Amino acid sequence: MELWGGGNMGPVFRDGLAVGLIDWDYASPGPRLWDLAHLA
């Protein structure tokens, strides 16, 4: 396990700009590459 990943993250917008990512309903331990792949 490298970290606790979000599993299916999505952007958070404020005034039309993406300011963060959130969505932890599928959080689980896993490699960093998996979270990076979900963002792509």
Contacts in CASP RR format, 6 or more apart in sequence:
PFRMAT RR
TARGET T0000
AUTHOR 0000-0000-0000
METHOD contacts of the structure
MODEL  1
MELWGGGNMGPVFRDGLAVGLIDWDYASPGPRLWDLAHLA
1 29 0 8 1.000
1 30 0 8 1.000
2 29 0 8 1.000
2 30 0 8 1.000
2 31 0 8 1.000
2 32 0 8 1.000
3 29 0 8 1.000
3 30 0 8 1.000
3 31 0 8 1.000
3 32 0 8 1.000
3 35 0 8 1.000
4 27 0 8 1.000
4 28 0 8 1.000
4 29 0 8 1.000
4 30 0 8 1.000
5 27 0 8 1.000
5 28 0 8 1.000
5 29 0 8 1.000
5 30 0 8 1.000
5 34 0 8 1.000
5 35 0 8 1.000
6 23 0 8 1.000
6 24 0 8 1.000
6 26 0 8 1.000
6 27 0 8 1.000
6 28 0 8 1.000
6 35 0 8 1.000
6 38 0 8 1.000
7 23 0 8 1.000
7 26 0 8 1.000
7 27 0 8 1.000
7 28 0 8 1.000
7 34 0 8 1.000
7 35 0 8 1.000
7 38 0 8 1.000
8 23 0 8 1.000
8 25 0 8 1.000
8 26 0 8 1.000
8 38 0 8 1.000
9 21 0 8 1.000
9 22 0 8 1.000
9 23 0 8 1.000
9 35 0 8 1.000
9 38 0 8 1.000
9 39 0 8 1.000
10 21 0 8 1.000
10 22 0 8 1.000
10 23 0 8 1.000
11 18 0 8 1.000
11 20 0 8 1.000
11 21 0 8 1.000
12 18 0 8 1.000
12 19 0 8 1.000
12 20 0 8 1.000
12 21 0 8 1.000
12 22 0 8 1.000
13 19 0 8 1.000
21 39 0 8 1.000
END
